[in-house]
Amino acid sequence: MVVDQPSPARGRGRPRGLSERVRRDVFTAVRSMLMTVGYEALRIDDVATAAGVHKTTLYRQWSSKADLVRDVLVAAETAAMPRPDEGSWVGDLEKLAEGLQRLFNHPTTLALLRTRMTANDERLTAGLQEVATSEMEFVGAPFRRAVSRGEIDPDADVSMLVECMHSMLITRATFSRRPIDDEFMDRLVRLIRTAAGTGPSAPATLPPATDA
């Protein structure tokens, strides 16, 4: 799944003074370069050339490539993720799973997660952590509503459930590099529901790992 058009970055580090067209062209150039040359070789000057804008325009908006890349990821996250309020825990969880599947299959997300494992860039690490913290906050909102409505165990550790869901997706995307497909997401939702005390048990055994 590919999210082609960036959305405004929810006020966090959102660049001001750029038109939507210029911002779109810049973010498209960054996504392309992350795929082709990787984060380490990405240069703001090259992004400016690819986007057809002067480099000083970008430097006025972003003081480093880490800040620029963070905003590209925020835009992808915003476009991919719903803010579900379906009126039920199960409905919210299913909508969240759909959004997380889109986000973690997005090429920008995959490139940055894998870059973080090897890049020695404290500013990038801090930026990605900022995005992850925000992401886990809004992923946790439906969990907290479910507790208040009595839909899940009042003693459920919501923070741990959210962190488990997030961590399993990161592990799948970066370490095992196996598909984050519908079958995996169904199993993940079933597992979270079981841990929250609201669903049937997930399979006791997992399918064997493959080299794919």
N, C-alpha and C positions, 0 to 999 in steps of 0.2 A: 504494500500500500504506500502511495507517495502523496504527500501533501504539497501541492505545487505553489499555492499562494500563501505567503506569510500573513499573519494577522497582527494587529497591534499588540505589543508585549505587556499588556495589563499594567502599564505604568512603571514597571521595574526596568530601569535603564533604557527606557524607550527613547530613541533618538528624536530630537526635535529639529524642525526646520527642513526636513527632507520630504519631498512629495511621496505619495504612495508608489508612484511609478519608479522613482529612483530607489526607494527602499526595497521594492520588489526586485529590481535589477541587481542591486547589491547583494541581497540575500541569495538570489539565484546563483550569482557568481561564486559566493562563498560555498554554497552546497556543492557546486560542481567541482571546485578545487579540493574540498575535503575528500571527495570521491576519487579524484585523479592524482593529486600530489600529496595529500595528507596534511594534517595540521602543522607539522614541523616546517614544511616547505611553503606553507601559505604566507603570502606577504600582502599587506594592505595596498601597496602600490600596484600589485598585479590585480587585486580585486577591483581597484578603481579603473584600471585599463579595461578589464573585461566588462565592467558595468557601464563604461562610457562616461565616467565622471572624473573630475579632477581629484587627485589624491588628498589635497588639503580639505576638500569637502568631507571626506571620510575621517580624516584626523580631527576635524572639529567635533565630530559626533562620537568617535570611539578613540580613546587614547592608546589602545593596544588591540592586537588581533584577538586576544582572549576575550575582551569585552565585546567585540564584534561577534565572535563565534557564540558567545553566551546568548546574545540577543537573537541570533539565528535559531538557536535551539529553543528559546522561549517562544518564538513565533511558531515553530513547528509544534511545540507542546500545546499552545493555545488553540491552534487549528485542529489538532487531533483529538483533544480531550473534551468530553462533554462535562457539564456540571449537573449531573442527574438529580432529579427530585421526582421520581415516578410515583411516590406515595407508598412505596413498599420497599423493604430491604432487598428482596430478591430482584425486583426490577432495577433498583439503583445499582446493585452489584453487577448485573448483566450489562448495563450501560457502561459502567466503569471498565469492565473487562473488554468491551468492544473498543473503547478509547485507548486503553493501555496497549491493546494488540496493535492498533494503528500506530501509536507513538513508537513502540519498540521495534516495529518493522520499518520505520522511516529511516532512509539511508543516512540522514544527518545524525539521528540518535545513535545508530549503530557505529558510525564512523567516530563520533566523539566518545562513546563508551569505550571503544577499543583503543582510541588514542590515549585516554586517561590512564590506561594500564601501563603505558610506556613513556609518555611525555613527562618531562621534568619541568613543568610550568605551574608554579604555585598559583598564579592568577587564574589560569584556566581551571585548575582544581577547585579553587574557591568559587568561581562562577558556576561550575557544574553542581557543586554542593548547594549553592543557593537555589538553583533550579530544582534539584531533588527535594530540598526541604519544602519548597512551595508546593511541589507536586504531591508529596505525601500529606501535606496539610489538607488539600482539597480532596484527595482520595479518601482521607479519613472522615470527611464530613458526613457521608451517608452512614458510615459505621456508627458515629455518635448519635445520629438521628434514630437509628435502629435501636440503640440502647435506650434512648429516652422514650420510644414508643413501645418498649417491651418486646421487640421482635427478635432480639438476640439476648443471650445470657447477660444479665447485668454485671456479672463478674468477668466478662470477656475482656481480655487485655487488647483494647483497640489499637494502641500504638504498635504492639507486637504483631497483630494481624496485618496491619498496613505495611509494616516493615518486611514481614514475611512475603507478602504479595509482591512488593517492589523488588526485593532481593532475588526472588526466584526468577523474575523476568530479566534482571541484570545478569544473573548466572547463565541463563539460557542464551542470552544475546552475546555474552563475551567469552565465557569459558567453554561451554559445551557446543555453542554455535549451532544448535539444532533449531528447527523451525518453531516459531511462535505462531502456531496455526490454530484452527478452531478446536481441534482435538485437545491440544495442550491447554488452551484457555478453559475449555469445559472442565478438564481435570482440576485446574487451579481453582476455579470457582467452587467446584464441589469440595475441594479440600478446605477452602476458607469457610464455607458454610458449615462444614463439619466441625472445624475448630471453634466456630462461633456458637455451636450448639443448635444449628438450624437445618441441617441437611443430612442426607444419607452419607454413609462412610465412603471415602474415596477408595480406589483399589489398593489393596495391601501391598501389591508389588508393582513396580514400574516396568515399562517395556525396556528391553536391553538397549544400551547405547549403540549408536551407529557412528560411522566415520563421516556421514554426510554433514 
